[in-house]
Amino acid sequence: MRLRFVISLAAALTAPLWSQTPAAARSSAGPLAAFSQALESLAGRVGPAVVQIVSTGYGRGDGAEQGASSVLTRQRSTGSGVILSEDGFIVTNYHVVQGARKIEVRLAAGESGIPQEPVMLAKLIGVDRQTDVAVIKIDRTALPHLSCGEPKNVHVGQVVMAFGSPLGLAGSVSMGVISSTARLVHEDDSIAYLQTDAPINPGNSGGPLVDTGGQVVGLTLSS
């Protein structure tokens, strides 16, 4: 019932615009409309470089009966990643691929709405456990990719967008600002993190946080 009310209200509000001439419609567009269009354009540029990642491995599970010894069970982890080179180098969070025996990557959907590849195998290139960063690679060229921004250019209050491609929610985008450029999760942490109020969807771990120029300023962490 609430959904019907929202749809009906939206239709009522937009109906008068249909009678406007194109010139009148353009003249009614202000800074807010221009800002919205800029964000749409940014999402269109960044989205193709964001991928889904599924890693499969084995870990210790609980025994079927109380007191039984632990057994190895198949474990599956999902997350996101961002392509940083046209020849297939992808950055994600280390915990997304930790202990993986097989890493699969799904590229962003093409114009037809169908993924360019059902699944592509990736190999692990290197990890940094302390910063929770991993580099993987797929065997493909001419890929859409992003570049990294300069840390010195990231400031509190700066508008950023968080991108992800978790399974079941491909093409997730949210917006916020940089809340802190040197946030310590724990007092004894040796690494300072960027903090943002942009909503981070579950499964977005490893997806890029980008500035308004489309440059990657960080990787998102989700629970």
C-alpha positions in Angstrom: 0.0 0.0 0.0 2.8 2.4 0.8 4.5 1.6 -2.5 1.4 2.4 -4.5 1.1 5.7 -2.7 4.7 6.6 -3.6 4.2 5.7 -7.2 0.9 7.6 -7.5 2.5 10.7 -5.9 5.5 10.5 -8.2 3.2 10.3 -11.2 1.1 13.3 -10.0 4.2 15.4 -9.5 5.8 14.6 -12.9 2.6 14.9 -15.0 2.7 18.7 -15.3 6.2 18.5 -16.8 4.9 16.6 -19.8 3.1 19.7 -21.0 6.3 21.9 -20.9 8.2 22.7 -24.0 11.8 21.4 -24.2 13.1 25.0 -23.7 10.9 25.5 -20.6 12.1 22.2 -19.2 15.7 23.1 -19.7 15.2 26.5 -18.1 13.7 24.9 -15.0 16.8 22.8 -14.4 19.0 24.3 -11.8 22.2 23.5 -10.0 20.6 20.4 -8.3 19.6 18.9 -11.6 23.1 19.6 -13.0 24.6 17.9 -9.9 22.4 14.9 -10.4 23.4 14.6 -14.0 27.0 14.8 -13.1 26.6 11.9 -10.7 24.8 9.9 -13.3 27.6 10.5 -15.7 30.2 9.5 -13.1 28.3 6.3 -12.3 28.2 5.4 -16.0 32.0 5.8 -16.3 33.0 4.0 -13.1 30.5 1.1 -13.2 32.1 -0.9 -16.0 35.4 -1.1 -14.1 33.7 -2.7 -11.0 33.5 -6.5 -10.8 32.0 -9.3 -8.7 34.4 -11.7 -7.0 33.6 -15.2 -5.7 36.3 -17.2 -4.0 36.0 -20.8 -3.0 38.3 -22.6 -0.5 38.2 -25.0 2.4 38.3 -24.4 6.1 37.6 -26.1 9.4 33.9 -26.6 10.2 32.1 -27.9 13.3 31.7 -31.7 13.6 28.2 -33.1 13.0 28.0 -34.4 16.6 29.0 -32.7 19.8 32.6 -33.6 20.7 33.5 -34.7 17.2 36.7 -33.4 15.7 36.5 -30.5 13.2 36.4 -31.4 9.5 37.3 -29.5 6.4 34.3 -27.9 4.7 33.9 -26.0 1.5 33.7 -22.2 2.1 32.6 -19.5 -0.3 33.3 -15.8 0.0 31.9 -13.0 -2.2 32.9 -9.4 -2.7 33.7 -6.7 -5.2 36.8 -5.4 -6.9 38.0 -2.7 -9.2 40.0 -3.0 -12.5 43.1 -0.8 -12.4 44.6 -1.8 -15.8 43.4 -2.6 -19.2 45.2 -6.0 -19.1 43.2 -7.3 -16.2 44.8 -6.4 -12.9 42.1 -6.1 -10.2 42.4 -4.8 -6.6 40.1 -6.1 -3.8 40.2 -6.7 -0.1 42.5 -9.5 1.1 39.7 -11.1 3.2 37.6 -11.6 0.1 40.1 -14.0 -1.4 41.8 -15.2 1.8 42.4 -19.0 1.6 40.8 -19.3 -1.8 41.5 -22.3 -4.0 39.6 -20.8 -6.8 38.8 -17.2 -7.6 36.1 -16.3 -10.1 35.4 -12.8 -11.5 32.2 -11.5 -13.2 32.5 -8.4 -15.3 29.9 -5.6 -15.3 26.9 -6.2 -17.5 27.1 -5.0 -21.1 24.7 -2.9 -23.0 22.4 -5.9 -23.5 22.1 -6.4 -19.7 23.9 -9.7 -20.0 27.3 -10.1 -18.3 30.1 -10.0 -20.8 31.5 -13.3 -19.4 29.5 -15.7 -17.2 32.6 -16.4 -15.2 36.3 -15.8 -15.5 39.0 -17.5 -13.5 41.5 -15.2 -11.8 44.9 -15.8 -10.2 46.2 -14.3 -7.0 49.2 -12.0 -7.7 50.0 -10.6 -4.3 48.5 -9.6 -0.9 49.2 -7.2 1.9 47.5 -8.6 5.0 48.1 -5.6 7.2 46.2 -3.2 4.9 43.7 -6.0 3.8 44.5 -5.5 0.1 44.9 -8.1 -2.6 45.8 -8.0 -6.3 44.3 -10.6 -8.7 44.4 -10.9 -12.5 42.2 -12.2 -15.2 43.3 -13.2 -18.7 41.7 -10.4 -20.7 42.7 -7.2 -22.4 41.1 -3.9 -23.5 39.2 -3.7 -20.2 37.6 -0.6 -18.7 39.7 0.6 -15.8 40.2 3.4 -13.3 43.2 5.2 -12.0 44.2 6.0 -8.4 43.9 9.4 -6.9 46.5 11.2 -4.8 46.0 10.8 -1.0 47.0 14.4 -0.5 44.0 15.5 -2.5 41.5 13.7 -0.2 39.8 16.1 2.2 37.2 16.0 4.9 33.8 17.0 3.4 34.7 15.9 -0.1 31.9 14.2 -2.0 32.6 10.6 -2.8 30.7 7.6 -4.3 31.0 4.0 -3.2 30.7 1.3 -5.8 30.2 -2.4 -5.5 29.0 -5.4 -7.4 27.9 -8.0 -4.8 26.1 -11.1 -6.0 22.4 -10.4 -6.3 22.9 -6.6 -6.2 25.0 -5.9 -9.2 25.9 -2.2 -9.8 25.4 -0.9 -6.3 26.2 2.8 -6.0 25.9 5.1 -2.9 27.1 8.7 -2.2 28.4 10.5 0.8 31.3 12.6 2.0 34.7 12.0 3.5 34.1 12.1 7.3 37.8 11.7 8.3 41.0 11.1 6.5 42.9 9.6 9.5 40.5 7.3 11.4 42.0 4.7 13.8 39.7 1.7 14.4 41.7 0.8 17.4 44.1 3.0 19.5 47.1 0.7 18.7 46.4 0.5 15.0 49.4 1.4 12.8 47.2 2.2 9.8 44.7 5.1 9.5 41.6 4.7 7.4 39.4 7.0 5.4 35.9 7.3 7.0 32.9 8.1 4.9 29.2 8.3 5.6 28.4 6.8 2.2 26.2 3.7 2.8 28.2 0.5 2.1 26.1 -2.5 1.1 26.9 -6.0 2.3 29.1 -7.7 -0.3 30.7 -4.4 -1.4 34.0 -5.2 0.3 36.8 -4.5 -2.2 34.7 -2.1 -4.3 36.1 1.4 -5.0 35.5 4.7 -3.3 35.9 7.3 -5.9 36.1 11.1 -6.0 34.1 13.3 -8.4 36.7 12.9 -11.0 36.3 9.1 -11.1 39.6 8.4 -9.4 39.9 5.6 -6.8 40.7 7.1 -3.3 40.1 3.9 -1.3 38.5 0.4 -1.1 35.3 -0.1 0.8 35.0 -2.5 3.8 31.6 -4.1 4.6 30.6 -6.5 7.3 
